[in-house]
Amino acid sequence: MSKITLYHNPRCSKSRQALALLQDNGIEPTLILYLESPPDAATLTGLVKRLGLDRAHQLVRQTEPEYAEAGLTPQSSDTEVIRAMVRFPKLIERPLAVRGARAVIGRPPENVLQLL
């Protein structure tokens, strides 16, 4: 069985809760502190596919000030959205848990249990 990777922000309560749920189930995920080591455009494009999202915009935190700074709108293209998330990793919805070809957004944190 493949390992779980968690795109994690330790300052985010939902991210901490998702990590705790995995650990409570005997899983010690590989942590990617995505604010310190942001994913590149290819990785983000792959995450959108693994998450089964129709559009990259579904992975964006629209309430962050960087959303407006990047000039994003709900009509922004996937290329524009991915470029903005590379530039401003704070825009990436969190936490993200990945196992093999599948991924889930940990909102609510219990979603990460779908990968077990």
Secondary structure, DSSP 8 states (H G I E B T S, - for coil): ---EEEE--TT-HHHHHHHHHHHHTT---EEE-TTTS---HHHHHHHHHHHT-SSGGGGB-TTSHHHHHTT--TT--HHHHHHHHHH-GGGB-S-EEEETTEEEE-SSGGGGGGG-
